[in-house]
Amino acid sequence: MMTPKQTSIGLDVFYPIVPDIDWLRRLVPLGVRTIQLRMKDLSDEEMRRQISAAMDICSANGCQLIVNDFWELAIELKADFIHLGQEDLAVADVSAIRAAGLKLGVSTHSIEELAIGLDIQPDYVALGPIYETKLKAMKWSPQGLERVGDWARRVGDIPLVGIAGITIERASGVLKAGADSVAVITDFLTHPEPEKRVLEWLTWADDAR
């Protein structure tokens, strides 16, 4: 397995993504080291409340919080890490994000998107979908492990995150192919015992590190 590159930015090998503060509150105290808060269809006031609460929880538990998309609120609330998809990256003020001292991750699905992402010198690059995912409809076909290796060569020293369709059984293969971290959603969100599944992931992460 390749040596992880993510230590300096606080990105762990296991990287759960949660849809709201309730999920974050359940999982972070279990020992999660990196988590992304990805909220949808909430008012600005509610997003502000959830990001602020997430910052407090993560700070108290030594967990790296990554805020998805809402970069203006992240700057306002003095978060330290933001993740942008390609559509949000196209309209975001990257200079303002950098001036505020935020670390920045970006999603990529194609060579063209990777070039756009690398232009802003991100702190990590995410590639997906690695495997088929049922979380949402995507126009991109599964990338597969060969593409993970290709991306790892292209990004060089920038940490690479694999996302979509990743289970514990598949995760080590994604790291061996060249990723430094695996982002996970459906595998624990749809599990009958989510906390138990996350604890299994944390055991896997201890071994993977």
DAKA-V256378 format. One record per pair of residues at least 12 apart in sequence whose ideal C-beta (glycine too) atoms are under 10 Angstrom apart, sorted by the first residue. I is the first residue (numbers start at 1). GAP is how many residues later the second one is. Records with the same first field share a line. If there is no record, write none. Layout:
I=GAP, GAP
//
This chain:
1=12, 171, 174, 175, 176, 177, 206, 207, 208
2=150, 158, 173, 174, 175, 176, 177, 178
3=177
4=155, 171, 175, 176, 177, 204, 205
5=119, 147, 150, 151, 152, 153, 154, 155, 175, 176
6=28, 58, 117, 118, 152, 153, 154, 155, 174, 175
7=152, 173, 202
8=95, 115, 151
9=25, 55, 57, 71, 72, 94, 95, 96, 114, 115, 149, 150
10=23, 24, 52, 53, 54, 55, 56, 70, 71, 93, 113
11=22, 23, 53, 55, 70, 92, 94, 112, 113, 148, 150, 169, 170, 172
12=20, 21, 22, 23, 51, 52, 168, 169, 170, 190, 193, 196, 197
13=20, 21, 148, 158, 159, 161, 162, 166, 167, 168, 169, 188, 191, 192, 193, 194, 195, 196
14=17, 18, 19, 20, 21, 152, 154, 157, 167, 168, 169, 170, 184, 187, 188, 189, 190, 191, 192, 194, 195
15=17, 18, 19, 20, 21, 49, 51, 90, 109, 111, 146, 147, 148, 151, 165, 166, 167, 168, 169, 170, 186, 190
16=12, 14, 16, 17, 18, 19, 20, 166, 167, 168, 169, 171, 172, 173, 178, 181, 182, 185, 186
17=17, 18, 19, 20, 21, 49, 51, 66, 118, 146, 166, 167, 168, 169, 171, 172
18=14, 17, 18, 19, 20, 21, 36, 50, 167, 170, 171, 176
19=18, 19, 20, 21, 23, 49, 166, 170
20=17, 18, 19, 20, 22, 26, 30, 34
21=16, 18, 25, 28, 29, 30, 31, 32, 33, 36
22=28, 31
23=12, 14, 165, 166, 171
24=12, 13, 26, 29, 30, 33, 34, 39, 41
25=28, 29, 32
26=168, 169, 172
27=30, 34, 36, 161, 167, 168, 171, 172, 174, 175
28=26, 29, 30, 32, 33, 34, 35, 37, 170
29=28, 31, 32, 34, 166
30=31, 33, 164, 165, 166, 168, 169, 171, 172
31=30, 31, 32, 167, 168, 170, 171, 172, 174, 175
32=26, 29, 30, 31, 32, 166, 167, 169, 170, 173
33=25, 28, 29, 30, 31, 169, 172, 176
34=24, 29, 30, 31, 32, 47, 127, 147, 149, 171
35=19, 22, 23, 26, 28, 29, 30, 31
36=18, 28, 29, 30, 31, 32, 45, 46, 47, 69, 90, 125, 127, 147, 149
37=13, 14, 16, 17, 18, 20, 21, 28, 29, 30, 31, 32, 33, 37, 42, 46
38=28, 29, 30, 31, 32, 45, 47, 147
39=12, 15, 28, 29, 30, 31, 34
40=28, 29
42=28
44=26, 28, 29
47=20, 22, 23, 26, 30
48=22, 25, 28, 29
50=17, 20, 23
51=14, 16, 19, 22, 23, 25, 26, 28
52=21, 24, 25, 26, 27
54=12, 13, 23, 25
55=12, 19, 22, 23, 24, 25
58=21, 22, 23
64=16, 17, 39
65=14, 15, 16
66=13, 14, 15, 16, 17, 36, 37, 38, 39, 57, 58, 117
67=12, 13, 14, 15, 16, 17, 35
68=14, 15, 16, 17, 20, 37, 39
69=13, 14, 15, 16, 18, 19, 20, 23
70=12, 14, 18
71=12, 13, 17, 18, 20, 21, 22, 23, 25, 26, 29, 31, 33
72=20, 21, 24, 25, 28
74=23, 26, 28, 30
75=18, 21, 22, 24, 25, 26, 27
76=24
78=22, 23, 24
79=21, 23, 24
80=20, 21, 22, 23
81=21, 22, 23, 24, 42, 43
82=15, 18, 20, 21, 22, 23, 24, 41
83=20, 21, 22, 23, 24, 39, 40, 41, 43, 78, 100
84=13, 20, 21, 22, 23, 33, 36, 38, 42
85=21, 22, 23, 24, 28, 41
86=20, 21, 22, 23, 24, 26, 27, 30, 31
87=20
88=18, 19
89=15, 17, 18, 19, 24, 27, 28, 30, 31, 33
90=26
92=12, 14, 28
94=12, 25, 26, 27, 28
95=25
97=23
98=22, 23
102=21
103=19, 20, 21
104=13, 16, 17, 18, 19, 20
105=12, 17, 18, 19, 20, 21, 53, 54, 56, 76, 78
106=12, 13, 14, 16, 17, 18, 19, 20, 52, 55
107=15, 18, 19, 20, 21, 54, 56, 76
108=14, 17, 18, 19, 20, 35, 43, 46, 47, 52, 53
109=17, 18, 19, 20, 29, 30, 31, 32, 34, 38, 55
110=17, 30, 33, 37
111=39, 40, 43
113=12, 14, 27
114=13, 36, 37, 40, 41
115=39
117=38, 41
118=36, 37, 38, 40
121=37
122=33, 36, 37
123=35, 36
124=31, 34, 35, 36, 37, 56, 57
125=26, 27, 29, 30, 33, 34, 35, 36, 54, 55
126=25, 33, 34, 35, 36, 37, 38, 53, 55, 57
127=16, 20, 21, 23, 24, 25, 27, 28, 33, 34, 35, 36, 37, 47, 51, 52, 56
128=12, 14, 15, 19, 33, 34, 35, 36, 37, 38, 55
129=12, 13, 14, 15, 33, 34, 35, 36, 37
130=12, 13, 14, 15, 17, 18, 31, 32, 33, 34, 35, 36, 40, 41, 43, 44, 47, 49, 52, 53
131=12, 13, 14, 31, 32, 33, 34, 35, 36, 39, 43
132=32, 33
133=30, 31, 32, 33, 52, 53
134=30, 31, 52, 56
135=28, 29, 30, 50, 51, 54, 55
136=28, 49, 50
138=26
140=24
142=22, 23
143=19, 20, 21, 22
144=33
145=17, 25, 28, 29, 31, 32, 33, 34
146=31, 32
147=15, 30, 31
148=12, 14, 25, 26, 27, 28, 29, 30, 31
149=27, 28, 29, 30
150=27, 28
151=26, 27, 28
152=25, 26, 27, 28
153=25
154=24
155=23, 25
158=22
159=20, 21, 22
160=14, 15, 17, 18, 19, 20, 21
161=13, 18, 19, 20, 21, 22
162=12, 13, 15, 16, 17, 18, 19, 20, 21, 22
163=16, 18, 19, 20, 21, 22
164=18, 19, 20, 21, 22
165=19, 20, 21, 22
166=13, 16, 17, 18, 19, 20, 21
167=15, 17, 19, 20, 21, 30, 34
168=14, 16, 19, 20, 29, 32, 33, 35, 36, 37
169=18, 35
170=12, 17
171=13, 16, 30, 33, 34, 37
172=32, 35, 36
175=33
176=32
181=24, 27
182=19, 22, 23, 26
184=13, 14, 17
187=13, 14
188=12, 13
//
